[in-house]
Amino acid sequence: MHETWAKYDLPKDVPLIKKTLLGHLRLNHKILVAHRGPSSPMEKVEALLLEMILLLGNMHTPVTCREGLELANSIVKGTTTEDQIIEWEKKTLTSTFQ
């Protein structure tokens, strides 16, 4: 569990329930992120975010676009990933910051 918090640079107050996580580790259950262009630091969080959204969907709690964005922001808030995202956006999305 400690490795997961470190790997995804998660705040310690993000609950990781071992039973829930193990339930998602099936041999044929793989999440791949494939895209073109520069890789975003958010890539580290995408798999976790997708798993959380799918879990909520399985519990009949669909996530709206706004809630998904809020969830993503809450995962990275106050972490080094947040700082990396801001720097990446400044380099990649230059017209936004001018």
N, C-alpha and C positions, 0 to 999 in steps of 0.2 A: 504494500500500500504506500509506503514511504517513497518507493521508487516512482510510483505513478504521480504523486504530488510533485516530485522533483522533475520528472520527465516532461510534464506539461506545465511546470512552473505555476501550480495552482496555489491559491491562498489556503492556509490550513483550516479555515472555517468552511471550505467546500467539502460536504460529506461524501465519502467514498465507502459505500456499503459493499463489503466483500462478496456477499451472497449475490447481490445484484450484478456486480461486475463479472463474476464467474458464470452467471447465467447467460451472459452475452458472448462468452468465449466458446464458440462452437467451431469445429473444423472448417465448415463451409461458410462461415460468417466473416467475410473480409470487407473492409472499407478501404477503397483506394481513392486517392485524390489525384486526378489527372487533368492537367490544363496546360496551356501554352503561356509564354511570357514569364516575367519575373515572379519568383515565388514569394508569397507574402508570409510574414512571420505568423500570421493567423493560421497558417497551415498546421502548426503544432496543435492547435485547439480544435480544428475542424472535425476530426474523428470523434473526439469526446463530445462535442456539441451535437453532432448527428446522433450519436448513441443516446444522449439525454433526450433529444426531441423524439426519437423513435420510442424510447421507453415511456415518455409522456403520452404519445399516441396510443401505445398498447394499453395504457391505463384510462383510455377514453378521455384524455385531456389534450385536445389538439392545440398546437402552438401557432399563433398568428405570426405574420412577418414581424410585427412590432415586438411581440414577446420573444421571438427568436433573436432579434437584434439585442434586446435588453439582456437576454440570457448570455449571449456571446460577450457583451460588454462586461457583465458581472463576473464572468470567468476570468477575464484578463485584467480587470481593474486592479491597479496597485501592484502589478507584477512587472517583471522585466520585459515580458512579452508586450505589454502595453506600450512601453517606451520604444521597443523595436518596431512596433506597428506605426507609431507616430513618425519615427525616422524614415521608415520605408515609404510612407505616404508622401513625405516631403521630397524624397528622391524620385519617386515614381509618378506622383500626381502633381507635378510642379505647377501646372496652371491653377490648381485649387488653392495653393498657398501664396500666390502672387498678389 
